[in-house]
């Protein structure tokens, strides 16, 4: 299973990255399957560097804040108005129950038909797994000021270093403060892709919105996650400070997500490690 960081800027696009979007790829023995974890503002343009939009198998939305879902409007245009015709099935979109209506409202469409002609909307049920090609995806409710917000646990078959079959696990926090659902999603994951939008000291008075690096590290330790990849850092954050905070509570393999970098979910980090050495620029 491969993870490609399409966008990782927290809360809004930054000069070096779009907002949240992560491309996850795995093969079922016949073909590569491609799913997107979130599709935040600015991400659809960058996504086309890595894949043909026609090859999207599903879009999985953690919640309905614009930095995690708004480029679904652009994807609607790409599907609906392709002058050569889309010539594909509707794209599966998994998200909170209000996703279809919220996206129609965002684009100024009537709810019927809204974007239903282009997308097959499905809504999450807490802790109920769904299957998409080789992927098994389970949503866990998390603590964030949205009507529904989820962390996602993504599992897919793979091989270990000796070539033996295993199941690899990517956990993605979405947006959240510390909570039980986050730790459940990340339990013994190979890679825990976890937001760290806040800083210790600066944001202590704000409850129930985001994690700090320290709280992300604590969640990773509690979950026995094998690797921690910090993400969703706003442009005003210092990435090195986030890493230092996380290192207070987490002793495992640690890095900061960088737009354009890919990671093998079943292997130790080979990219992004500059963050642990204090040389990664903020953002």
Secondary structure, DSSP 4 states (H G I P E B T S, - for coil): -EEEEEE-BSSS-BTTBBSSEEEEEEE-SSSEEEEEE---TTHHHHHTTTS-GGG--EEE-S--SHHHHTTHHHHHHHHHT-TT---SPPEEEEE-TTHHHHHHHHHT--TTTTTTTTEEEEE--TT--EEETTEEEEEEE-BSSSSS-EEEEEEEEEE-TTS-EEEEEEEE--S-BS-HHHHHHHTT-SEEEEE--B-TTTSTT--SS--BHHHHHHHHHHHT-SEEEEE-B-TTS-HHHHHHHHHHH--SEEEE--TT-EEETTS---SSGGGGGT-SPP-
